[in-house]
Structures are given as structure tokens and as C-alpha cells.
């Protein structure tokens, strides 16, 4: 009896914990609080699945309880064998037909959502925004081909517009996922390009992740999707088009840092314009909410990243100790002055750790 009660308490505890955890969706981070067209479709499918599972669980538990009490051993009938029932066609039809019906209830909206999310019919329409996304170990590159803009780690999109993403990888398989806006899509190396679309309902900074194990720093491969109004998005595009990589910084330290950056870093990075080399485009770097996707945007963190990137993101391609601590200090001053657009700076950032 005590053993049975102990198991019951454990089951009750885990059940209560599960119920509590279902309320842990975080604004702009969790798929449980959808803020986009794709995530809303997936959320509805989850609710249908949960409703079906609850229905099946209740029915099974009701049958189990009925059998447990109806056919329990009674005093004075310890040796009585209940009447055996075999080959009941009605029961066999019922427990065959009901699962088929439940599967159809789930399958029909699932197939509809699958075709809906794979719809590319409007991608070639005039005015449709298409962005090339490239997954790298361990960062993301976003190329706005029509605007000749390249950014990294922060993807800007207009709200209430369908934005198509052509996705591939420069090295291994990654998986692009912004839970609050849409589902996942793999980025594959080679010529294969996958396409998906994002449609955010509200302005905000949405947390993105790599959802495919891609190396030792897979869990650190964060990025942001910054959804702003169409007018603000147009302003951001104009600001980024007018980036002058040769513009002279304000402070003497940053001016020295620009020269050091040009001599040591420009073979991999770029400031404005099109795609960089093997490293991220650092235009508007001073306005980013994170350094390397994970560090708070402070000068000390930036210096640590410049000198010891391998310690912060093991396995990344950035060479360590390419410059001295003193040189890194000046390069950090230069990079933090790269504030080419203030669009999106007033949008609250909600982190996955909150």
C-alpha cells in the first residue's frame, strides 16, 4: 500500500510540474505565445494534438476505472473466473474506427498547414521581400540582394508582410528557428536551397536559435529577428544603403582602431555594402543588442571576444590573439562607434534566459 501511495505522489508531483511548465512561455521567445502567421498555425496544431491526447487519456482512464471496480475480486468469490468474452465485433470496430477518426482530425489540418507554410506562389511578385540566409559556425548572415545590404546576427523585417528566406549553409547543417514567428527550416551545405517565409504580427525583437546540432558552440548560435513597421523598415534600408565604410570615427582611439581593423580584420569582415568574406558584415555593429550573439554589448566583452574568441565560442573560425590587448581596445572603440541606424533601438529585447 505504501509503495502504491509513493508512486501516486510521484505521479501527482510530476503532473503538477508539467502543468506549471506549460505556463512558461516567454514573450517574443516561445512557440507557446505565437506572434506570427507560421507560429500561429503550429500553435493551433499543438492545441489540436493536446485535445486529442486528453480525450484519449480520459476515455482510457474511464474504461480502466470501470474494469478495475466492476471486475475486482469480491469476498467469497476468490476462485470465481469471470465470463470470458472473445471476438466481439462491435468492440473491434469501435477501437479501430475511433483511432482512424482521431488521426484524420489531426492529419487534415496538418497537411493543410504543411502546404500553406511551403507556399512560394507570391515570392516572385513585385514588391515581395526576399532575403538570402546563410548559416555558419556559429553565426548567421543575412543578404538583402535587391537592396545590396548584408548584415549578420540581426535580421530586420517589416511587420505584417510575408518575407521569404532562401536558406543554405556554408559548412554543416544548421536549422533556422524563430519560435515566436514560425517553425524550423534546415540550412544545408552545397547547392541545395530551402525556402520559408516569416510574417510577424507585432513589432519586437524575437529570439532565434539554431535547432540542429552543428558543433561545440551549437547552443551559442543565437540571433535576433527585429520586426519594425514598414515605414521604419524603409528608413533602416535607406540608412544601411548610405553606410560609408571609410567614414572617419570621432575619437582618436577609434581612428587608430579603424586603421588596425582595416589592416587585420578586413580580409574576413566588411563594413556595409554586400557580403563580407568568411566573417560577418559588421555594419551598425555599435547598435547590436549582443556581441557574438551571446555577450552583453560592453567594451570589455568586445575586447575579450576580439582577443579570445575560441574561449567564448569554441570551434568558431575567428583566429585568436590576432591583435594585442591594447590594439583590441582601440578596435573595440571603433566598432562601438559603428551606429549607422537607430531603427529598432526602442523595441524591447526579451531574452530566452528571462
C-alpha positions in Angstrom: 0.0 0.0 0.0 2.8 2.4 0.9 4.6 1.6 -2.3 1.5 2.4 -4.3 0.9 5.7 -2.5 4.5 6.7 -3.1 4.1 6.1 -6.8 0.9 8.0 -6.8 2.5 11.0 -5.0 5.4 11.0 -7.6 2.9 10.9 -10.5 0.9 13.7 -8.9 4.1 15.8 -8.4 5.3 15.3 -12.0 1.8 16.1 -13.3 1.6 19.3 -11.3 5.1 20.2 -12.5 4.1 19.6 -16.1 1.1 21.8 -15.7 3.2 24.6 -14.2 5.8 24.4 -17.0 3.1 24.8 -19.7 2.8 28.4 -18.5 6.5 29.2 -19.0 6.2 30.7 -22.5 8.2 33.9 -22.7 7.0 36.9 -24.8 8.8 37.0 -28.3 10.8 33.8 -27.5 8.4 30.9 -27.0 6.3 29.0 -29.6 3.6 28.9 -26.8 3.0 32.7 -27.4 2.7 32.9 -31.2 3.4 36.3 -32.8 3.5 35.3 -36.4 1.5 33.5 -39.1 3.6 30.4 -39.1 3.8 30.1 -35.4 0.1 30.6 -35.1 -0.6 27.7 -37.4 1.8 25.4 -35.5 0.3 26.5 -32.2 -3.2 25.6 -33.4 -1.9 22.1 -34.4 -0.3 21.7 -31.0 -3.7 22.5 -29.3 -5.5 20.0 -31.6 -2.9 17.3 -30.7 -3.2 18.1 -27.0 -7.0 18.0 -27.1 -6.9 14.6 -28.9 -4.4 13.2 -26.3 -6.5 14.4 -23.4 -9.7 12.9 -24.9 -7.9 9.5 -25.4 -6.4 9.7 -21.9 -9.8 10.4 -20.3 -11.5 7.6 -22.2 -8.8 5.1 -21.4 -8.8 6.0 -17.7 -12.6 5.8 -17.6 -12.5 2.3 -19.1 -9.6 1.3 -16.8 -11.5 2.5 -13.7 -14.7 0.8 -14.8 -12.9 -2.5 -15.3 -10.9 -2.1 -12.1 -14.0 -1.7 -9.9 -16.5 -3.8 -11.9 -14.4 -6.9 -12.1 -12.5 -6.6 -8.8 -12.2 -9.7 -6.7 -15.1 -9.9 -4.2 -15.2 -11.5 -0.9 -16.3 -15.1 -1.2 -15.6 -15.2 -4.9 -11.9 -15.6 -4.8 -11.9 -18.7 -7.0 -14.6 -17.4 -9.5 -13.4 -16.9 -13.0 -15.3 -14.1 -14.8 -17.1 -14.9 -18.0 -14.6 -14.6 -21.0 -15.6 -12.5 -23.9 -13.9 -13.0 -27.2 -14.4 -11.9 -30.8 -16.8 -9.0 -30.0 -17.1 -7.5 -33.5 -18.8 -4.3 -32.2 -15.8 -3.5 -29.9 -13.3 -4.3 -32.5 -15.0 -2.0 -35.0 -15.2 0.8 -32.3 -11.5 0.6 -31.3 -10.5 0.5 -35.0 -12.7 3.3 -36.3 -12.2 5.8 -33.4 -8.3 6.0 -33.8 -8.8 6.4 -37.6 -11.2 9.3 -37.0 -8.8 10.9 -34.5 -5.9 10.6 -36.9 -8.0 12.2 -39.7 -8.9 15.1 -37.3 -5.2 15.7 -36.8 -4.0 14.8 -40.3 -6.3 17.2 -42.3 -5.2 20.5 -40.7 -1.6 19.2 -40.5 -1.5 18.6 -44.3 -3.2 22.0 -44.9 -0.7 23.8 -42.7 2.2 22.0 -44.4 1.2 23.1 -47.8 0.4 26.6 -46.5 3.8 27.1 -44.9 5.5 25.7 -48.1 3.6 28.1 -50.4 6.0 30.1 -52.5 3.5 31.4 -55.1 3.9 35.0 -54.1 7.7 35.0 -53.8 8.2 36.4 -57.3 5.5 39.1 -57.0 6.6 42.7 -57.4 7.5 44.2 -54.0 7.9 40.9 -52.2 11.0 41.0 -49.9 13.4 38.0 -50.3 16.4 37.6 -48.1 19.3 35.1 -48.5 20.2 33.4 -45.2 23.5 31.6 -44.7 24.2 29.5 -41.6 27.9 29.5 -40.5 29.7 28.1 -37.5 28.4 29.8 -35.3 26.6 32.9 -36.7 24.1 33.9 -39.4 24.4 36.0 -42.4 21.5 37.9 -44.0 21.8 39.3 -47.5 19.2 41.7 -48.9 20.1 41.2 -52.5 17.8 43.7 -54.1 18.9 46.4 -51.6 22.6 45.4 -51.8 22.7 45.1 -48.0 24.4 42.5 -45.9 24.1 42.1 -42.2 24.8 39.4 -39.6 23.1 38.2 -36.4 20.2 40.7 -36.6 17.6 40.2 -39.3 15.4 43.2 -39.9 11.9 42.6 -41.4 8.7 44.7 -41.8 5.6 43.7 -39.8 2.5 42.2 -41.4 4.4 41.4 -44.6 5.4 38.0 -45.9 9.2 37.9 -46.1 10.8 34.9 -48.0 14.1 33.4 -46.9 16.3 31.5 -49.2 18.4 29.4 -46.9 21.7 27.5 -47.2 24.8 26.7 -45.2 28.5 27.4 -45.8 29.7 24.4 -43.8 27.5 21.9 -41.9 23.7 21.5 -41.5 22.1 24.2 -39.3 18.5 24.8 -38.6 16.9 28.3 -38.6 14.2 28.7 -35.9 12.4 31.7 -34.6 9.8 30.0 -32.3 7.5 33.1 -31.8 7.2 33.7 -35.5 7.5 30.5 -37.4 8.7 26.9 -37.5 12.1 25.4 -38.3 14.0 25.1 -41.6 17.3 23.3 -42.2 20.1 25.1 -44.0 22.2 22.6 -46.0 25.7 22.9 -47.5 26.1 22.7 -51.2 23.7 23.8 -53.9 20.5 22.9 -52.1 18.5 25.9 -51.1 15.5 25.7 -48.8 12.8 28.4 -48.7 10.5 29.5 -45.9 8.7 32.7 -45.0 8.3 34.9 -41.9 5.3 37.1 -41.2 5.4 38.9 -37.8 2.3 40.5 -36.5 3.8 42.8 -34.0 6.9 45.0 -33.7 9.5 43.4 -31.4 12.9 41.7 -31.1 12.4 38.0 -31.5 14.9 35.4 -30.3 16.2 33.0 -32.9 18.2 29.7 -32.5 20.0 27.1 -34.4 17.9 23.9 -33.8 20.4 21.4 -35.4 23.5 20.2 -33.5 26.3 21.7 -35.6 29.4 21.6 -33.4 30.7 22.5 -29.9 29.1 26.0 -29.9 25.8 25.0 -31.3 24.0 26.1 -28.1 25.5 29.6 -28.5 24.3 30.2 -32.1 21.7 32.8 -31.2 20.4 35.6 -33.5 17.7 38.2 -33.4 14.8 39.0 -35.7 13.8 42.6 -35.4 10.3 43.3 -36.7 9.5 47.0 -37.3 6.8 48.9 -39.0 7.1 49.2 -42.9 7.9 52.9 -42.6 10.7 52.2 -40.1 11.9 49.3 -42.2 12.2 51.6 -45.2 14.2 54.0 -43.1 16.5 51.2 -41.9 17.1 50.2 -45.6 18.0 53.8 -46.5 20.3 54.1 -43.5 22.1 50.9 -44.4 22.5 51.8 -48.0 24.2 55.0 -47.0 26.9 53.4 -44.8 30.3 54.8 -45.6 33.0 52.3 -44.5 35.6 54.9 -45.0 33.9 57.5 -42.7 36.3 58.8 -40.0 35.5 58.0 -36.4 35.0 60.7 -33.9 37.7 59.8 -31.3 41.4 59.4 -31.8 41.3 55.9 -30.3 38.6 54.9 -32.7 40.6 56.3 -35.6 43.5 54.2 -34.7 41.1 51.3 -34.2 39.8 51.8 -37.7 43.3 51.5 -39.2 44.0 48.4 -37.1 40.7 46.9 -38.2 41.5 47.6 -41.9 44.9 46.0 -41.6 44.0 43.0 -39.5 40.3 42.2 -40.0 39.1 43.4 -43.4 40.2 40.2 -45.1 37.3 38.4 -43.3 34.9 41.2 -42.4 33.2 44.1 -44.2 31.5 47.4 -43.1 28.4 48.0 -45.2 27.8 47.0 -48.8 27.5 43.4 -49.9 28.6 40.2 -48.3 31.8 40.1 -46.3 34.4 37.3 -46.6 34.4 34.4 -44.2 33.3 36.6 -41.3 30.2 38.7 -40.5 29.4 42.1 -42.0 29.8 44.5 -39.1 27.8 47.4 -40.3 25.7 49.0 -37.5 27.7 46.9 -35.0 27.5 49.6 -32.3 23.7 49.2 -32.2 23.6 45.5 -31.8 22.0 44.1 -28.6 24.5 41.3 -28.3 28.2 40.7 -29.2 28.7 37.3 -31.0 25.0 36.6 -30.3 25.6 35.9 -26.6 27.6 38.7 -24.8 26.3 42.0 -23.4 27.4 44.9 -25.7 30.1 46.3 -23.4 33.6 47.3 -24.4 35.2 44.7 -22.1 33.2 41.9 -23.6 34.1 43.1 -27.1 37.8 43.1 -26.2 37.6 39.6 -24.8 35.8 38.4 -28.0 38.4 40.0 -30.3 41.4 38.5 -28.4 39.9 35.2 -27.2 37.0 34.2 -29.5 37.9 30.5 -29.1 37.3 30.6 -25.4 33.9 32.2 -25.8 32.6 30.2 -28.8 34.8 27.0 -29.1 35.2 25.8 -32.7 34.4 29.2 -34.4 36.5 30.3 -37.3 37.8 33.6 -35.9 41.6 33.5 -35.2 42.6 34.0 -31.6 45.2 36.6 -30.4 45.5 38.2 -33.8 46.0 41.5 -32.1 47.2 42.6 -28.7 45.0 43.7 -25.8 46.0 47.3 -26.4 45.1 47.0 -30.1 41.9 45.2 -29.3 40.9 48.2 -27.0 41.2 50.6 -30.0 39.4 48.3 -32.4 36.6 48.0 -29.8 36.3 51.8 -29.7 36.0 51.9 -33.5 33.4 49.1 -33.7 31.2 50.5 -30.9 31.1 53.8 -32.9 29.5 52.0 -35.9 25.9 53.1 -35.3 24.6 53.7 -38.7 20.9 53.3 -37.9 18.8 53.8 -34.8 15.8 51.9 -36.2 14.6 49.2 -33.7 16.6 50.6 -30.8 13.4 51.5 -28.9 11.9 48.0 -29.3 12.2 46.0 -26.1 14.5 43.0 -26.1 13.3 39.9 -24.2 15.9 37.2 -23.6 15.4 33.5 -23.5 17.0 33.4 -20.1 14.4 35.8 -18.5 
